[in-house]
Amino acid sequence: MLLTERETDEGLLVAVCDAEVLGETFEEDGVSLTVTEEFYGGEEADEQAVVASLARASVANLVGTEAVELAVREGFVDEANVLDIESTRHAQYLRM
């Protein structure tokens, strides 16, 4: 997985994607998602690093089966809130 962290005025923004979806565009039922290098391109990270980052995040965007399943398994994202777009999965996480 690729992990990017950005400090914003609203807190830590985390972007995680499966490495193989970087640069891809997924479209289904009027929804389009492009996994851009500018937003999702980051450092290779293992599950432990991603979980630690999500635990500190105010907002997170996740794309890819592995990244989203990890977030669901670790309790950051509810499965009912996951979008299946073409051949990938997408979820957003907001800590309030």
Residue, then its C-alpha position, 0 to 999 in steps of 0.5 A: m500500500l502507498l501512504t501519504e500524510r498531509e497536515t491541514d488546518e483541519g488536522l491530519l489528512v491521510a491518503v492510502c491506496d493499493a499500489e496497483v491502482l495508482g494512476e487508474t480511473f474507475e467508473e461505474d453508475g455515474v461515479s468516476l474516481t481517478v487515483t492520482e499520483e499527486f494525491y495518493g502517491g506516497e511511500e510504501a507502507d505495511e499494515q502496521a504503518v497504515v493503521a497507525s496513520l489512520a489512528r492519528a487521522s482527522v480525515a482519510n481517503l482509501v482506494g483499493t481492496e487491500a487498503v479498504e479491507l484493512a480500514v474495515r477490519e481495524g474498525f475505522v470504516d463501516e462496511a456499509n459505507v464502502l463504495d464498490i466502483e468497477s473493480t476497486r473499493h473506495a472509502q472515506y473516514l472522518r473523525m468528528 
